[in-house]
Every structure is written in C-alpha cells, then in structure tokens.
C-alpha cells in the first residue's frame, strides 16, 4: 500500500472517530433535551424550540453559500417548505451556529435558570442572568440590554473616574530621575514632568494644557505659571510675540507676518494680529451653525470661554472681533472658489430649465430697528440678498401697477383671510374652496409631477432658525451670515444630489406601483373600463369648471350647499383627530352647529327654487350616501364621490408617471453638469499651468498660482468621486429601463485626464 493510500485510510478512520464522538455528543444532547421536555410538561410556561442551522465560512470569515446568489434569489417560498433537512455532519472550525433571534433569549433564560442552584434562584428573579445575552431583533429589548450593561458597568466607571483624580507619586517621564510635579494632557503617552523638564518643554509649547500636582490635586495651570520648589510661581502676563530675525553681516531683518500665520493654520483677529484664531475653530463654528442654525456667535464663544476657564486661563474672546475675522476668512475662501468658477446658486438638477418656481416668502427674516447699526458694507452684498436700491425700485414698480394702500400688505389679493394685516384667528376663518382645489391644485395640473411647491419650506425652516440670531446683527453682518449659510446649504444639497434623486426615483416607483394596483382594484370592484374612467375624469373637471363659473342663483346656491357640506364633514373628522382639549372641540362643535343652521336654510331655499328635481334632505346629504341632483351631467347612476375617488387615483398615477420622467431628466442634467464641471476644471488646470499666463490675470504670485493648481487638482478629484457615485447610483436605479441611454453616451474621451475617471475604473 502506498503512502497516499495509507494517508487516505487514516483520514477515513479519523472521520469515523469524529463521527462516533459526535454521535455520542448528540445522544447526550438528545437525553438532555428529553429531560428538559419532561420539565416543560410539568411547568406552566412552554419553552420555544430553537432552530439550528450551520453556516460555513471561509478563512476570511465570509459566509460560503452552497449555490450562487442568482439561484438563491429565484427560489420561492414553496421550495423552502418542501425541502428536507440535510443530515447533520460534524462542523469544521470555520462554521458557526445561529439561532432564530426570537427564540434565543427565551431559550437561554430557561436553560440558565434550570442549571442554576437554589442560591441563584433566591438572589435573582426568573429570567435574569449574569451572562450577556445575544443581540435581539427587537429594538426595545436591545435598548434594555444596552442600558443594563451600562448600569452594571457604572460602579467600575465611577471608581475609575475617582481614581483618575488621585495625585500619586510619579517619576518624571522625561528625565526619569526627579519626582513629577506637572501633568500635561497634550504630551501623552508621557504626561508627567518634573519642574525643570516642564519649563524646558512648555516654554516652547505654551498652549499645552497642564495641571500642577503640588497641592494634592490636579490644578490647571495657565502659561504664566510654573512650579518652583513645589510651589507655584507666576511670571506675570504672558504675551505671544512674533519672531524677528536679523543678520549681523548685512543688517537684514525678517519679521513674521500674516502670511506666516496662515501657513501655520492661524488667522489673525486684526491686521496687527495681536489676537489669533486657529482655523479649526472657524470650521467648527461653521459646522455648528449648519447643524444648529439657531446657535449664536455669542453662545459659541461662551462655550470657548468655559474651555478657557477649565484649563486655568483667563480672558474673554471679543464677539465682534471673532465674527469679523470669521467673515473675512469666509470671504477669502469665496474668492478662491470664484477663481475656480464655482457656482454656489446654480442647481445642477434644474439647470438649464426649472420645472417650477416657488414665490413663497418667509417674513421671519426681519431685523430689529434697535439692532447694531453700522455704515460698513456687507462682504457678500448682492450675491444672495439684493441691494436696497434694487428692491426699492422693484417695489415701486409693483405699487404702480397694482392697487396699493400704504400700511397694508398686498399679499393675498382680494382675499382678506390671506392678507398680511389680517387679525383673524385660525379658528374664525372659513374653509372655503375645498372642492375648488380640483381645479387649481398642483396635484391635478398636467406636467407638474409631484412638485407641489412645499419643498421650499425646508429651506425656509432652515433660514428661520438662522434669523433668530441675525435679527440682532448689523445689516452687513445679517446679509453676510444669511448668504454664507445659504451657500453652505446649497453645497450640502449638491454633495448629496445623486443620492437624493435616486431615493426620490425609488420612492416614486414604489408609489406608482401601489397606485396602479389601486386603480386595477377599482376597475374590478366597480366593473368599469378605461373609457368610463376617462369619462368620470371629464365629469369631475366639468363640475369643477361649473363651480367657478356659476350662471344663475341656483348654481350659486348649489355651490354654497356643497361647500358647507364639505366643511361640516371636515370639521367632524377633525373633532377628535386634530384637537386634544375640550375648549378646542367646543369651538369646532359651535362652528358645526352654525354651519348646519345655514345649511338647513339653504336646503329649504333650494327645494323651493327647484321643485321638479329630487328633494334634498339634510341628514341624507350629510351622510354622503346619495349623489347631488346637479352632479349627474351624463345622467348616470354614479355619484360624484365615487368619481372623485377614481379621479384622485388617476391623477396620482399621472403625476407619478410625470415625476419619473422629471427625475430622469434631472439625473440627466446632474450628470451633464458634473461632466461640464470636470471639463471646466481641466481647462483651468491647463490655463494656470501655462507659461504664458500672466499673474496679473488673477492677481496671484507664482507661488500662489502653484497653490491654486493644487486646489484645482483637489476639486477635480472631488468631481471625479461625485461622478463615480452618480453613475453608480443612476445605473443601479435605472438598470433595465429605457432611460439609461444618457449614461451610456460617455466616451473614453471624457476620462483621459489623470484626475478623471476612466472606463477601466468604472
């Protein structure tokens, strides 16, 4: 027998031994489960049976499936039900056991309770365990387990927090011989210094946060204090001085300036730079304003002041100086973007033609008259907010071409409920024109898609929170802050545009499928055809036109009756849905009684004016079970309520179909914008790299031009990444559709730059 055959025999023998041992283990497990089953039969609580299956993993920990993903996705539920369980083999070292998440915790709780002794049962209630449980699919259970782990760990954390303040005897971790007198939080992992090493180190690093250990506790030290003979010594005011170098041979001198500060990521508070700010603070302030627009500059600086006190320093930061320096820093960034031809107020998805324009306004952007007044000009004037003279000229033009009464707003036109000066409360305003929305609502306008005009409220809400702080600013500061925040808002929208359009398309597609199913269900339920549904749509449109073009008193009376019936039903639905208090419900009930009284009088008048038609009954028309006599223009037996229901579904289907086309067009615009932007940056890169370029064209030195070239390269890389993301998102969501042609038109010429994506990379 050869060695290979002998080796095979040994392997078979090992497998048989392992199988025999596994059989013994399984037999023991079966006996144990039998005992548990006997206990369960005697106990009132039934333990759920766990489901066990094996998952094979490779050497990297990835799950190894028995068949490819495509065949797994195509398998249906019946296949899983009819499939028999495979024989249990001994698992290898790369396998793991997983339980059904619903049964894991109950199974472990009962199992651990059955194995615990009497003392454990007496010490803890049934179902608790000292061992950590596996993660649950239930959110509340996971949160409870998470809180329980923190609660169990809290005593140790308390001990650690207290022990951390212990001023133990340490040896200086710099010289290794003298006892430590100072702890520096910025010099980790070797934070302990003796007095001599502390002076040697922190005369060069004066901004480090140090603590003295001489008083028996950690005492924050300002840069002006050091330890001498185990006592604190003050050296007076410590001012940071700019270095100045001089040459004894040629008597030439050099002094640090603003440029040197900028290269060290500092920004001067004034041109004399007696105060400096780290640019990281400006970035933090900008991000805080975007995350919390209502945060004021003063509140942010108060937070910095508290950090100053915490680390043993004194002094306050000037709000005016910080804000002015911040705006100047933002102005420089804006000028650099302008050289790179950044467009902050262009929407890539809407370019070149917008589908709709919202004329909504936000009146919260006022400024107090007693706010700070200054003659300074805004840095971002006329970039986002128009100049005063332009606004005045436009307002004068509006006043000349429309009826205007001084002191009264013209918003709302003839409708007093919509005027700016209206003093009526919301509970006193009639809900007129509920049915007229069939005629004027954006949901029923061809070509509107799902653009109903409310999207602008997101931006208005963002600006309203900013206005809470800008109303106290000077006029220039208010203009600069609003413009800056709007540019950052647009930048966020631009960065997430591909993801937003993709999600909107997926949401629209899902809603369209749902509405199509509803439409088919209605056809089956009502036994109607497409042509009949189209006739119903025309009937509703004719009715809407008739309500706005009444020709006689009967039509006006009928229109008034419909409006009152709709108002009574709407208020009845809102009685317990939108109102929580008794006072609010009492007001609604009073209004319902008033409208019912008016409706009763109108019904009696209508019955007298049109005696030949069907007599109206108040209880019947409020129940909504019959059709109006005037709502049957084609003499069919279908009431307008049913037609309106079909009309709404058909209009929803049409708007969703239009929204799909609009989103594909916006994706196309976005992709073309990114391609155009990549081409613009490529041209700028070649332009600034040209030797014939004169620095006077942009006012930059040779070193500045080289830095600008690096900025352009950085922007090219960002655009490249955005194009990769957009192409992946759009191809994924539009795969298999007819609208993917615009993504496949890109040729290899579009990716020939070192800073652009190539076909191979995609």
C-alpha positions in Angstrom: 0.0 0.0 0.0 1.4 3.4 -1.0 1.8 6.3 1.4 -1.0 8.3 -0.2 -3.5 5.4 0.1 -2.4 4.9 3.7 -3.0 8.6 4.4 -6.5 8.4 2.9 -7.3 5.4 5.2 -6.1 7.3 8.2 -8.3 10.3 7.3 -11.3 8.0 6.9 -10.5 6.5 10.3 -10.3 9.9 11.8 -13.6 10.9 10.3 -15.2 7.8 11.6 -13.9 8.5 15.1 -15.0 12.1 14.9 -18.4 10.9 13.7 -18.7 8.4 16.5 -17.8 11.1 19.1 -20.3 13.5 17.5 -22.9 10.8 17.7 -22.2 10.3 21.4 -22.5 14.1 22.0 -25.7 14.3 20.0 -27.1 11.3 22.0 -26.2 13.1 25.3 -27.9 16.3 23.9 -31.0 14.3 23.0 -31.2 12.9 26.5 -30.7 16.3 28.0 -33.4 17.8 25.8 -35.7 14.9 26.8 -35.2 15.9 30.4 -36.0 19.5 29.6 -39.1 18.4 27.8 -40.3 16.5 30.8 -39.8 19.6 33.0 -41.7 21.7 30.5 -44.6 19.4 30.5 -44.8 19.8 34.3 -44.2 23.6 34.2 -46.9 26.1 33.1 -44.5 28.0 30.8 -43.7 26.5 27.4 -40.2 26.9 26.2 -40.0 27.7 22.4 -37.9 25.3 20.4 -34.8 26.7 18.9 -34.0 26.4 15.2 -30.4 25.5 14.4 -28.6 25.7 11.1 -24.9 25.7 10.1 -23.2 28.4 8.2 -19.9 27.7 6.6 -17.3 30.4 6.4 -14.0 30.8 4.5 -10.7 31.7 6.0 -11.6 35.4 5.9 -14.8 34.9 7.8 -17.1 35.3 4.8 -20.2 33.1 4.5 -19.8 30.4 1.9 -23.1 29.7 0.1 -23.9 26.3 -1.4 -25.2 27.9 -4.6 -24.8 31.2 -6.4 -26.8 34.3 -5.4 -28.9 34.4 -8.6 -30.3 30.9 -7.9 -30.9 31.8 -4.3 -32.9 34.9 -5.2 -35.1 32.9 -7.7 -36.1 30.3 -5.2 -39.6 30.7 -3.9 -41.2 30.1 -0.6 -42.6 26.7 -1.6 -39.1 25.4 -2.2 -38.1 26.2 1.3 -41.2 24.5 2.8 -40.8 21.3 0.7 -37.0 21.0 1.2 -36.0 18.3 3.7 -33.4 18.8 6.4 -29.9 17.5 5.4 -28.1 15.1 7.6 -26.1 16.6 10.3 -22.3 16.4 9.8 -19.5 17.3 12.1 -18.8 21.1 11.7 -15.4 22.3 10.8 -13.6 25.1 12.5 -15.0 27.7 10.1 -18.6 27.1 10.9 -20.8 28.8 13.4 -24.3 28.2 14.9 -27.0 30.8 14.6 -30.4 30.7 16.3 -33.7 32.3 15.4 -33.5 35.7 17.2 -37.0 35.4 18.6 -36.3 32.2 20.5 -32.7 32.8 21.6 -33.3 34.8 24.7 -36.2 32.7 26.0 -34.3 29.5 25.4 -31.2 30.8 27.2 -33.1 32.2 30.1 -34.9 29.0 30.8 -31.8 26.9 30.2 -29.6 29.0 32.6 -32.4 29.0 35.2 -32.6 25.2 35.1 -28.9 24.9 35.6 -28.7 27.5 38.4 -28.6 26.4 42.1 -31.0 27.5 44.8 -29.0 30.4 46.0 -29.0 31.9 42.5 -32.8 31.4 42.2 -33.3 33.2 45.5 -30.9 36.1 44.7 -32.3 36.9 41.3 -35.8 36.7 39.7 -36.6 34.2 37.0 -35.3 35.2 33.5 -32.3 37.2 34.6 -28.7 36.2 34.0 -25.3 37.4 34.7 -24.0 36.2 31.3 -24.6 38.6 28.4 -27.4 37.6 26.1 -27.2 37.6 22.3 -28.5 40.6 20.4 -32.2 40.7 19.8 -34.1 41.8 16.8 -36.5 43.8 19.0 -35.3 47.4 19.4 -36.7 47.9 22.9 -35.1 44.6 24.1 -31.7 45.7 22.6 -32.0 49.1 24.4 -32.9 47.4 27.7 -29.9 45.1 27.4 -27.7 48.1 26.4 -28.8 50.1 29.4 -28.4 47.1 31.7 -24.8 46.7 30.6 -24.1 50.4 31.2 -25.8 50.1 34.6 -23.7 47.1 35.5 -20.5 48.8 34.4 -21.3 52.1 36.1 -19.7 51.3 39.5 -16.4 50.4 37.8 -16.6 53.6 35.8 -17.2 55.6 38.9 -14.2 54.1 40.6 -12.1 54.9 37.5 -13.3 58.5 37.5 -12.4 58.9 41.1 -9.0 57.1 40.8 -8.1 59.3 37.8 -8.0 62.3 40.2 -5.6 60.6 42.5 -2.3 62.5 42.7 0.0 59.6 43.1 3.8 59.9 43.3 5.2 59.7 39.8 8.7 59.9 38.4 9.3 62.4 35.6 8.9 60.6 32.3 11.4 62.9 30.6 14.5 62.7 32.7 13.5 59.6 34.7 15.0 60.7 37.9 13.2 63.6 39.6 9.7 63.4 41.0 6.9 64.6 38.8 5.3 68.0 39.6 3.2 68.7 36.5 0.9 66.6 34.3 0.4 67.7 30.7 -2.7 66.5 28.9 -1.2 67.2 25.5 2.0 65.3 26.0 0.6 61.8 26.2 1.6 59.0 26.4 4.3 60.5 28.7 2.4 63.2 30.5 4.3 63.6 33.8 7.1 66.2 34.1 9.3 67.4 36.8 9.6 71.2 37.4 12.8 71.5 35.3 11.6 69.4 32.4 8.2 71.3 32.5 9.9 74.6 32.0 12.2 73.2 29.3 9.3 71.7 27.3 6.5 74.2 27.7 8.4 77.4 27.1 8.3 76.0 23.5 4.7 74.6 23.8 2.9 77.3 25.7 -0.6 76.3 24.5 -0.5 72.9 26.1 -3.0 72.2 28.9 -1.0 71.5 32.1 -2.0 70.5 35.7 0.1 71.0 38.8 0.3 68.2 41.3 1.8 70.1 44.3 -1.4 70.9 46.2 -2.6 67.3 46.5 -5.0 67.6 43.5 -4.7 68.4 39.8 -4.7 72.2 39.5 -5.0 73.8 36.0 -2.0 76.0 35.1 -2.0 78.9 32.8 1.0 79.6 30.6 2.2 82.2 33.1 2.6 79.8 36.0 5.2 77.2 36.7 6.4 75.1 39.6 9.4 76.1 41.7 10.3 74.2 44.9 6.9 72.5 45.0 5.2 75.9 44.9 3.5 77.8 42.1 5.3 80.8 40.7 3.9 83.5 38.5 5.9 85.3 35.8 3.3 88.0 35.1 1.4 88.4 31.8 2.5 86.1 29.0 2.2 87.6 25.6 2.9 85.6 22.4 5.4 87.6 20.4 6.2 87.2 16.7 9.8 86.1 15.9 12.1 88.7 14.3 15.4 87.7 12.8 18.3 89.9 11.9 21.6 89.3 10.1 24.7 90.9 11.8 26.6 90.8 8.5 24.2 92.6 6.1 21.9 94.0 8.8 18.9 92.5 7.0 15.8 91.7 9.2 12.8 89.5 8.9 9.6 89.6 10.9 6.6 87.2 10.8 3.5 88.4 9.1 0.0 87.4 8.2 1.3 85.0 5.5 3.4 83.1 8.0 0.4 82.8 10.3 -1.8 81.5 7.5 0.7 78.8 6.6 0.5 77.6 10.2 -3.3 77.4 10.0 -3.9 80.5 12.1 -6.0 83.5 11.2 -5.5 87.0 12.6 -8.3 88.7 14.5 -6.9 92.1 13.3 -4.3 93.0 10.8 -2.0 93.8 13.7 -2.6 90.1 14.8 -2.5 90.8 18.5 -5.1 88.0 18.7 -5.0 84.9 16.5 -7.6 82.2 15.9 -6.9 78.6 14.8 -8.7 78.0 11.5 -10.1 74.8 13.0 -12.2 77.0 15.3 -13.8 78.6 12.2 -14.5 75.3 10.7 -16.1 74.1 14.0 -18.2 77.3 14.2 -19.4 76.9 10.6 -20.3 73.2 11.1 -22.2 74.1 14.3 -24.2 76.8 12.5 -25.2 74.3 9.9 -26.1 71.6 12.4 -27.8 74.1 14.8 -28.7 77.3 12.9 -30.2 78.9 16.0 -26.8 78.9 17.7 -25.5 82.4 18.0 -21.9 83.5 17.8 -22.0 84.7 21.4 -23.2 81.3 22.6 -20.4 79.6 20.7 -17.8 82.0 22.2 -19.2 81.4 25.7 -18.5 77.7 25.2 -14.9 78.6 24.3 -14.7 80.9 27.3 -15.7 78.0 29.6 -13.0 75.8 28.0 -10.5 78.6 28.7 -11.5 78.7 32.4 -11.4 74.9 32.6 -7.8 74.8 31.6 -6.8 77.5 34.0 -6.6 80.5 31.7 -8.4 83.9 31.9 -9.7 86.4 29.4 -12.7 86.6 27.1 -13.0 86.4 23.3 -14.4 89.5 21.6 -17.6 88.7 19.7 -17.2 91.5 17.2 -13.6 90.6 16.5 -14.3 86.9 16.1 -17.3 87.5 13.8 -15.4 90.0 11.6 -12.4 87.7 11.4 -14.7 84.8 10.6 -16.4 86.6 7.7 -13.0 87.7 6.3 -11.9 84.1 6.4 -15.0 83.1 4.5 -14.5 85.9 2.0 -11.1 84.6 1.1 -12.5 81.1 0.6 -15.2 82.6 -1.6 -12.7 84.5 -3.7 -10.7 81.3 -4.3 -13.9 79.5 -5.3 -14.8 82.3 -7.7 -11.4 82.0 -9.4 -12.1 78.2 -9.8 -15.5 79.2 -11.3 -17.6 77.7 -8.5 -21.3 78.4 -8.9 -23.0 78.5 -5.5 -26.5 79.4 -6.6 -26.9 77.0 -9.6 -28.9 73.8 -9.1 -27.3 71.0 -11.2 -30.6 69.1 -11.4 -32.7 72.1 -12.5 -30.2 73.5 -15.0 -30.9 74.8 -17.6 -34.7 75.0 -17.2 -36.6 74.8 -13.9 -39.9 73.0 -13.7 -41.5 75.3 -11.1 -40.6 78.4 -9.2 -41.9 79.0 -5.7 -42.9 82.5 -4.9 -43.3 81.7 -1.2 -41.7 84.1 1.2 -40.5 83.9 4.8 -41.4 87.0 6.9 -39.2 85.9 9.8 -36.1 87.4 8.2 -36.6 90.8 9.8 -34.1 92.7 11.8 -34.7 94.8 14.9 -34.6 98.5 14.5 -32.6 98.9 17.7 -30.0 96.4 16.5 -26.4 97.4 15.9 -26.1 100.0 13.1 -23.0 100.4 11.1 -22.1 102.0 7.8 -19.9 99.2 6.7 -20.7 97.4 3.5 -21.5 93.7 3.5 -18.8 91.4 2.2 -21.3 89.3 0.3 -23.5 92.1 -0.8 -25.8 91.5 -3.9 -24.7 87.8 -4.1 -27.8 86.4 -2.5 -29.7 89.3 -1.0 -30.5 92.1 -3.5 -29.3 95.6 -2.9 -31.7 98.0 -1.2 -32.0 100.3 -4.2 -32.9 97.3 -6.5 -35.5 96.2 -4.0 -37.0 99.7 -3.7 -37.1 100.1 -7.5 -39.0 96.7 -7.8 -41.4 97.5 -5.0 -42.2 100.9 -6.6 -42.9 99.2 -9.9 -45.3 96.7 -8.2 -47.1 99.6 -6.4 -47.6 101.5 -9.6 -49.1 98.5 -11.4 -51.4 97.4 -8.6 -53.8 98.9 -6.1 -51.8 99.6 -3.0 -52.9 101.2 0.3 -50.0 102.5 2.4 -49.6 100.4 5.6 -51.4 97.4 4.3 -49.8 94.4 2.6 -50.9 93.3 -0.8 -50.2 89.6 -0.2 -53.4 87.6 -0.8 -55.0 90.0 -3.2 -58.8 90.3 -2.6 -58.9 87.5 0.0 -58.9 89.1 3.4 -58.1 85.9 5.2 -54.7 85.8 3.4 -53.7 89.4 3.8 -50.6 90.2 5.9 -52.6 92.6 8.1 -55.5 90.2 8.8 -56.2 89.9 12.5 -58.5 86.9 12.3 -57.5 83.8 14.2 -57.3 80.5 12.5 -60.5 79.2 14.2 -62.6 82.1 12.8 -61.6 81.6 9.1 -64.0 79.8 6.8 -62.6 76.8 5.0 -63.9 78.0 1.6 -62.9 76.5 -1.7 -62.2 72.9 -0.6 -63.6 71.5 -3.8 -62.0 74.2 -6.0 -58.7 72.5 -5.4 -59.7 70.0 -8.0 -59.2 72.8 -10.4 -56.2 74.7 -9.1 -54.1 72.2 -7.0 -50.7 71.2 -8.4 -51.7 67.6 -7.9 -54.1 67.9 -10.8 -52.0 70.1 -13.2 -50.6 68.3 -16.2 -46.8 68.2 -16.2 -46.4 69.2 -12.5 -45.3 65.8 -11.3 -45.1 65.8 -7.6 -43.8 69.3 -7.4 -46.4 70.9 -5.2 -44.4 73.9 -4.1 -43.9 72.9 -0.4 -40.2 71.8 -0.9 -39.1 75.3 -0.4 -40.4 75.2 3.2 -37.4 73.0 4.1 -35.0 75.9 3.2 -37.4 78.4 4.8 -37.3 76.4 8.1 -33.5 76.4 7.9 -33.3 80.1 7.3 -35.9 80.9 10.0 -33.7 79.3 12.6 -30.8 81.4 11.4 -33.0 84.5 11.6 -33.4 84.0 15.3 -29.8 85.2 15.7 -29.4 87.5 12.7 -32.2 89.8 13.8 -29.8 91.3 16.4 -26.9 91.8 13.9 -25.9 94.8 12.0 -27.3 95.0 8.5 -24.0 94.0 6.9 -23.5 91.1 9.4 -27.0 89.8 8.7 -26.5 89.9 5.0 -23.2 88.1 5.3 -24.4 85.4 7.6 -27.6 84.6 5.6 -25.6 84.5 2.4 -22.9 82.3 3.9 -25.4 79.8 5.3 -27.3 79.6 2.1 -24.2 78.8 0.2 -23.3 76.0 2.6 -26.9 74.7 2.4 -26.6 74.6 -1.4 -23.2 72.9 -1.1 -24.8 70.1 1.1 -27.6 69.7 -1.4 -25.1 69.5 -4.2 -22.9 66.9 -2.4 -26.0 64.6 -1.8 -27.8 65.3 -5.0 -27.1 61.9 -6.6 -28.4 60.0 -3.5 -31.4 62.3 -3.2 -32.5 61.9 -6.8 -32.0 58.1 -6.6 -34.1 57.8 -3.4 -36.8 60.0 -4.9 -37.0 57.8 -8.0 -37.2 54.7 -5.9 -39.9 56.2 -3.8 -41.8 57.4 -6.8 -41.6 54.0 -8.5 -42.9 52.3 -5.4 -45.8 54.7 -5.0 -46.6 54.4 -8.7 -46.9 50.6 -8.4 -49.1 51.0 -5.4 -51.4 53.4 -7.2 -51.6 51.2 -10.3 -52.7 48.3 -8.1 -55.3 50.5 -6.5 -56.6 51.6 -10.0 -56.8 47.9 -11.1 -58.7 47.0 -7.9 -61.1 49.9 -8.5 -61.8 48.7 -12.1 -62.6 45.2 -10.8 -64.7 46.4 -7.9 -66.8 48.9 -10.0 -66.6 46.9 -13.2 -65.6 49.9 -15.3 -63.4 50.3 -18.3 -60.7 52.8 -19.2 -63.1 54.8 -21.3 -65.6 55.0 -18.5 -62.9 56.2 -16.1 -61.9 58.8 -18.6 -65.5 60.0 -18.8 -65.6 60.2 -15.0 -62.4 62.4 -15.1 -64.1 64.7 -17.5 -67.2 64.8 -15.4 -65.2 65.9 -12.4 -63.4 68.6 -14.4 -66.7 69.8 -15.8 -68.1 70.0 -12.3 -65.0 72.0 -11.1 -65.5 74.4 -14.0 -69.1 74.8 -13.2 -68.4 75.7 -9.5 -66.2 78.6 -10.6 -68.5 79.9 -13.4 -71.9 80.0 -11.9 -74.5 81.4 -14.3 -77.6 81.8 -12.1 -78.8 81.8 -8.5 -79.5 78.0 -8.5 -75.9 77.2 -9.4 -74.6 79.6 -6.8 -76.9 78.0 -4.2 -75.8 74.5 -5.1 -72.2 75.5 -4.9 -72.8 77.0 -1.5 -74.5 73.9 -0.3 -71.6 71.7 -1.4 -69.1 73.9 0.3 -71.0 73.8 3.6 -71.5 70.1 3.5 -67.8 69.5 2.8 -66.9 71.9 5.7 -69.2 70.2 8.2 -67.8 66.8 7.3 -64.2 68.1 7.5 -64.8 69.7 10.9 -66.5 66.5 12.2 -63.4 64.5 11.1 -61.1 66.9 12.9 -63.1 66.9 16.1 -61.1 64.3 17.8 -58.2 63.9 15.4 -56.6 67.4 15.5 -57.9 68.7 18.8 -56.9 67.4 22.2 -58.6 69.9 24.5 -62.3 70.4 25.4 -62.1 74.1 24.5 -60.9 73.3 21.0 -63.6 70.7 20.5 -66.3 73.1 21.8 -65.3 75.7 19.3 -65.5 73.2 16.5 -68.9 72.0 17.6 -70.1 75.5 17.8 -68.9 76.1 14.2 -70.6 72.9 13.1 -73.9 74.0 14.6 -73.7 77.4 12.9 -72.9 75.8 9.5 -75.7 73.3 9.9 -78.2 76.1 10.6 -77.1 77.9 7.5 -77.2 74.7 5.5 -80.7 73.9 6.6 -81.9 77.3 5.4 -80.1 76.8 2.0 -81.6 73.3 1.5 -85.1 74.7 2.1 -84.5 77.5 -0.3 -83.1 75.1 -3.0 -86.1 72.8 -2.6 -88.5 75.8 -3.2 -86.5 77.1 -6.2 -86.2 73.7 -8.0 -89.4 71.8 -7.2 -89.1 69.4 -10.1 -85.9 67.8 -9.0 -85.2 65.4 -6.2 -85.9 66.9 -2.8 -82.8 67.4 -0.7 -82.7 66.1 2.9 -80.2 67.4 5.4 -79.5 64.0 7.0 -79.1 62.3 3.6 -76.6 64.8 2.2 -74.5 64.8 5.3 -74.3 61.0 5.3 -72.8 61.1 1.8 -74.8 58.1 0.6 -76.5 59.8 -2.3 -75.4 62.0 -5.2 -76.3 65.6 -5.7 -79.0 66.1 -8.3 -76.8 68.6 -10.2 -73.8 66.2 -10.1 -75.0 63.9 -12.9 -74.2 65.7 -16.1 -74.4 62.4 -18.1 -77.4 61.0 -16.3 -75.5 58.0 -15.0 -76.1 56.5 -11.6 -72.6 57.0 -10.2 -72.3 59.7 -7.5 -69.6 62.3 -7.6 -67.9 60.9 -4.5 -67.1 57.7 -6.4 -66.0 59.7 -9.4 -63.8 61.9 -7.3 -62.1 58.8 -5.8 -61.4 57.5 -9.3 -60.3 60.9 -10.3 -57.8 61.2 -7.5 -56.2 57.8 -8.2 -55.9 58.5 -12.0 -54.4 62.0 -11.3 -52.0 60.4 -8.8 -50.9 57.8 -11.4 -50.4 60.5 -14.0 -48.4 62.7 -11.6 -46.2 59.8 -10.5 -45.5 58.9 -14.2 -44.6 62.5 -14.8 -42.4 62.6 -11.7 -40.5 59.6 -13.1 -39.8 61.4 -16.3 -38.9 64.6 -14.4 -36.4 62.7 -12.2 -34.8 61.1 -15.1 -34.4 64.5 -16.7 -32.9 65.9 -13.5 -30.5 63.0 -13.3 -29.5 63.7 -16.9 -29.0 67.4 -16.0 -26.9 66.5 -13.0 -24.7 64.1 -15.0 -24.1 66.7 -17.7 -23.4 69.4 -15.1 -20.8 67.2 -13.5 -19.2 66.4 -16.9 -19.2 70.2 -17.7 -17.7 71.0 -14.4 -15.0 68.4 -14.9 -14.2 69.9 -18.3 -14.1 73.4 -16.8 -11.6 72.4 -14.1 -9.5 70.6 -16.7 -9.3 73.8 -18.8 -8.5 75.9 -15.7 -5.7 73.4 -14.8 -4.2 73.8 -18.3 -4.6 77.6 -18.1 -2.9 78.1 -14.8 -0.1 75.6 -15.8 0.6 77.6 -19.0 3.8 79.5 -19.0 2.2 82.3 -21.0 -0.2 83.1 -18.2 0.4 86.4 -16.5 -0.1 86.7 -12.8 -2.0 89.9 -13.3 -4.9 88.0 -14.7 -5.9 86.8 -11.2 -3.5 88.8 -9.0 -1.6 85.8 -7.7 2.1 85.3 -7.4 4.0 82.4 -8.8 3.7 80.5 -5.6 0.0 81.4 -5.4 -0.6 80.0 -8.9 1.1 76.8 -7.9 -1.1 76.6 -4.8 -4.2 77.3 -6.9 -3.2 74.5 -9.2 -3.2 72.1 -6.2 -6.7 73.4 -5.3 -7.9 72.7 -8.8 -6.5 69.2 -8.6 -8.3 68.7 -5.3 -11.6 69.9 -6.8 -11.0 67.6 -9.8 -10.6 64.6 -7.6 -13.8 65.5 -5.7 -15.8 65.9 -9.0 -14.3 62.6 -10.1 -15.6 60.9 -7.0 -19.0 62.5 -7.4 -19.2 61.3 -11.0 -18.4 57.8 -9.9 -21.1 57.9 -7.2 -23.7 59.5 -9.5 -23.0 57.0 -12.3 -23.2 54.0 -9.9 -26.5 55.3 -8.3 -28.2 56.1 -11.6 -27.2 52.9 -13.4 -28.4 50.9 -10.4 -31.8 52.6 -10.1 -32.4 52.8 -13.8 -31.0 49.5 -14.9 -33.2 47.7 -17.3 -35.1 50.9 -18.1 -35.2 52.8 -21.4 -33.9 55.9 -19.8 -30.3 54.8 -19.2 -29.1 55.9 -22.6 -27.8 59.3 -21.4 -25.4 57.5 -19.0 -24.0 55.3 -21.7 -23.2 58.1 -24.1 -20.0 59.0 -22.3 -17.0 58.1 -24.4 -13.4 57.4 -23.4 -12.5 60.9 -24.3 -14.3 62.1 -21.2 -11.9 60.3 -18.9 -8.5 61.0 -20.5 -7.2 63.2 -17.7 -5.1 61.9 -14.8 -7.6 63.4 -12.5 -10.7 61.9 -14.2 -12.2 58.5 -14.1 -11.5 56.1 -16.9 -13.7 53.3 -18.3 -11.5 50.7 -16.7 -12.0 52.3 -13.3 -15.8 52.1 -13.8 
